[in-house]
Amino acid sequence: MTRRKFIEKLLKAGSAIVLGFCWVSKKASPRKFVRAIRIKRYPGSLGALQDIHKQAKWSG
């Protein structure tokens, strides 16, 4: 094996290791946490709870 081929194989192996490390670190890193904005007050009107055993007006 010539020196040039050895260096090519060494560079290919090194780049494969670096790409593999980047892929693993991307998979293993924690996901970004997004906090939802809570509305201070519900914008609509709230009605009283109904009996769940009765059929509602909108149901089939």
N, C-alpha and C positions, 0 to 999 in steps of 0.2 A: 504494500500500500504506500502510495506516495504521500508526501507531506501535505500536498494540496487536497487530496481526497480525505485525509485524516482531519484536516481543519474543517472541510465541508461537513463531514459527519458529526464532528464536535459541535459545530454551529447549529446544525439541524436538531441535534439532541438537546442542546441548550434552549433553543427557541421552543421546542416541544414542552420542555419542563416549565418554562416561563408561562406559556399559554395554558398549560394544565393547572398551574398554580393560580393564575388569574381566574380561570373558570371555577375552580374549587372555592376560592375566596369569595367569588360573587354568589355562589350557591349557599355558602355557609354564613354569609353576613346577615345580620338581622334586618328584617323588613322595616321600612320607614313607618313610623307611627303617626297617623293623622288623627287629630282630635276633632270631633264634630262640634260645630258651633251649636250650642243649646239656645233655643228661643226662650226668652224670659217668660213670655206669656203665650198661651195657645191662641192663635188668631181667630178661631171659630168659636161657636157656642157649644157647650157640653150639655148633653141631656142626661136625664136620670137613667140608670141601668134598668133594663127590662128583664122579664123572666125568660131564661134561655130555653125553657121547654115549650114556649108558645112559638108558632110559626110567624115569622116577620112578614111585613107587607111586601117587601121587595123579593122575597125568596120565591122560587118557582112554584 
